Amino acid sequence: MRSRQMALCGVLCALAVVLLALGGVVPIATFCAPVLAMAALLPVLEEAGPRLAATAWAAVSLLALVLDPDREAALVYLCFGWYPLLRPRIAGLPSPLARTAVRMAVCTGVCLLLYGVIWRVLGLPEDPAAGGFQILLLALANLTFLILDRALERLTLLWRRRLRKRFFRQG
């Protein structure tokens, strides 16, 4: 059984890296490619557990930073790609309001960290007049993140109920 998990992990890591690299070809895919790469690693989390899924995320992140022509997509995956590992813990919180608050706090914290680092590394000047626009972008990022969370939930259910049977036939 362990060899099946390792093979699955290797194939899906390769798929995730390819999805991230192809995202560099299409300019609008900067944010789509990391989401697709996250979805590609959901079966690893389901079949092999969080430890191997975390290893897969780290491997894909490193390969994306080296191979991906779109550095922003690679950084977005590096910063958000671990979220599917955290999802089951957040889903275990008793209150829906608490779950939503934690999801929004994670998104806000990661966005501020990611774009703060990018802003500093690029040495861009700070524009105080753009504060309202930045808050709007952060609100849209949180809304998109909540939609992403719902999509990951649905994809996990799809794997459990339909796709797993096709890939792992007994017999």
N, C-alpha and C positions, 0 to 999 in steps of 0.2 A: 504494500500500500504506500510506503514511503517513496518508492521510485515513481509511482503515478503522481504523487503530489509534487515531486521535484520536476518531473517532466511538464506538468501543467504550469508550474511556476515559471519555468524557463520559456515556454512557448508564449505565455501571456505577458511576460516581461518584454520579450522581443516585440510582440504586437504593440505594447504600450510605447516602446521607444520609436517604433515605426510611425505610430499615430502622431507622436510629438514631432518627429522630424518632418512628416508630411504637412503638419500644421504650419511649418515655416515656409512652405511653398505658397500657400494661400494666405495673403495678409490678414484676412478677417478671421482666420482660424486661431489667432493668438489665444483666445479664451476657450474656444471649442475643443482644441486638441488636448489640453490638460484634463478636461472633463471626460473626454473619450478614453484617455489613458487611465483615469481613475476607474471608469466603468470596466475597462479590460481587466483590472486587477481584483474586481469584486469576487470572482470565483476562487481566487487564491485565498482570500480571507475566509470564504465559506468552507472550502475543502481542506485547507492546510492550517488554518488558525491565524491569530494575530501576529505571532512571532515571525512566521515565514512571510506573511503579507507585509510586515514592516521591513523585512530584509528585501523583499521585492521592490517596495517603494524606494528604499535607499539606492538599490542598484539602478532602477529606472531613472531616478533623479540624477545620479552621477553620470550615467550614459547620456542623458538628455543635455546636461550642462556641457559635455564634451562634444557631442555629435549634432545637436540641434542648431540649425542656422538662426532660429528665432530665440534669442536669449530670454526675452520676456516670457515666452510660453514655457521655457524650461524653468524659469524662476517661479512662475505661477504654479507649475506642477510641484516644484520643490516645497513651496509654502503651503499649498492646499492639498497635495496628493495624499497626505497622511490622514485627512479627515475621515475617510471611510473606516479607518481603524478606531476612531473615536465615536463614530455614530452609534454603535450598540450601547455604549456607556451612557450617552446622552438619552437614548431611547428608554433607558431604564429609570430615568427620573420620573417621580410620581405625577408631577403637575405638567400639563401641556404648556402653561405659561412659563414655567421654569425651563422646559426644553427649548422653547422658542428664544427665551432670553439668553440661554447659554449658547445656542447656535449663533445668535446675532453678536454676542460678545466675542466668540471665536472668529467670526468673519471680520468684525471691526478690528480686532487686535492684529490679525494676520495682514489685513489690507494696510493698516497703518505701518506695520513693520516692513512689509514688502516695498511699498512705494516710498516710505521714508528712506530706506536703504538705497533704492534706485535714485531718488532725488539727490541724496548726498553724494553717491558715487558719480553721478553725472554732473554734479556741481551746478545744478540749476538755481537761478535766483528765486527767492520766495516772493510771491505777489500777494500782499494782504487783501487786495480787492477780490481775489479769486476764492476767498473763504466760503462764500455761499455756494459756489459751483462745486467746490470740493465736498461740501456736506451733501449736496444733491447726489454727486457721484457715489459717495459712501452709502447713502440710503439705497440707491439703485443696486449697488454691490450686495447689500444685505438682502434685498428682495430677490435678486438673482441667486444668492446662496441658499435661501429658503426653498426656492424652486429646485435647485440642484439637490438639496437634501431629499426632497420628495421624489425626484427622479432616481436617486440612488436607492431609496427604499423600494421603489417599484421594480428597478432592475434586479435587486436582491431577491425579491419575491419571484420574479420571472425565472431567475436561475434556479431557485429552490423547487418551483412547481413544474417547470417545463423543460428547461435546457439541460439541467443536470442529468435527467434520464437519457437524453440523446447522446451525451458525452461519456457517461459511465453506465453502460449497459451491463446488467448482471447476466452471467451465463457463460 
